[in-house]
């Protein structure tokens, strides 16, 4: 597994993003919900969540609720923002199929950060402000 800028792997970052999405409405997530969201087994989630708790990204109670710590929330929000930007680029600007755009956004969000991300965000804003997406569709 490759570590990202956050020091976590892409899979661990996916867990944080999934937990964040689940806790937007209910404030807590359960392992079963996380497993369903990520398409993995509940036992896999248990180990991953316990490890994220050891690293200070989540609060976890055995057979209980999972919540994000302040640190986990900050990173999860950043990941979701990056995902949305890359999805917008792949789907809205390049006109790719929604599923393809989502898959590409999920993979890209883990690798483009910092100054390259800020420049990419500016590029997307520029395209949105002055160009019709139809011009970029193959």
Buried (B, 14 or more C-beta within 10 A) or exposed (E): EEEBEBEBBBBBBBBBBBBBBBBEEEEBBBBEBBBBBBEBEEEBBBEBBEBBBEBEBBBBEEEEBBBBBEBBBEBBBBBBEBBEBBBBBBBBBBBBEEEEBBBBBBEBBBBBBEEEBEEBBEEBEEBEEEEEEEEEEE
